[in-house]
Amino acid sequence: MLILIPLTFLNAEKLNLTKSYRGITFYPVRQELVESVELSVPKITQRFDTIHQELQYPITFFRADCKQETDCFSLLIDVSIIGDSIKSFEEIIAESKLKDFRMEPRSVNEWKKFIRYKTEKMEIYYGPSEIIGGKVIAFYYHKKYQKTYRLTINMIYTPNFSDKEWNEIINFNIGILNNFVIR
C-alpha cells in the first residue's frame, strides 16, 4: 500500500491543500534556505537553528506543535548537514536505521521517481519513529561538498489517523521531499 500512496501525489489537484490535520496545515508553504539547501516547509512551522552537541554539525528544525491535548499531531522537520570528516554516508544511514526508528524502517526508494532532485547516492526510509508516530528520512550525498544532507520528517500523533487522512499526510511529505534541492 505504501508504494501506491505516491500515485495520489501526481494528482495534486485532488488533495485538499487547505485541510488541517489536528491543527497542522501543510499549505501554504514558505521557502527556506539552510546553508546550500533550499526547501519548502509548511508556513505554520517555526524555525530553530542549532549545532549537534557532540559532533558539532548544523541542524535546522521546523516545528509545528499540536495545540490539542487529546487528539494530537505535531510535525517536526529537520535538516542536518554532516561532513565526511565526521561520518560517512553509509555510517549515517546505518546509525539512523538503529536509532531513529522503533522497528526496522522500510526503504521507499521507489519514491525517488516522484521527486525532482536526486543525488548519485541517495536513500529514503519510512517507518515508526523511536517513540510514537511515523517518520520519513531522506539521505542525499553531495560529492562536490563531501557532505551528507539528511532530511527528517517526524509525524507525532495520538490517536491514529484514518487510512485516508494518513495517505494524504504521506503525500504532503512527498511534496516536502519534492521541493528539497542542494545548490
PyMOL commands that set and color helices and strands:
alter all, ss='L'
color gray80, all
select helices_A, chain A and resi 5-9+12-14+89-99+109-114+163-178
alter helices_A, ss='H'
color red, helices_A
select strands_A, chain A and resi 20-21+24-25+29-34+37-42+46-51+58-64+72-83+106-107+121-128+134-142+147-158+181-182
alter strands_A, ss='S'
color yellow, strands_A
deselect
rebuild
show_as cartoon
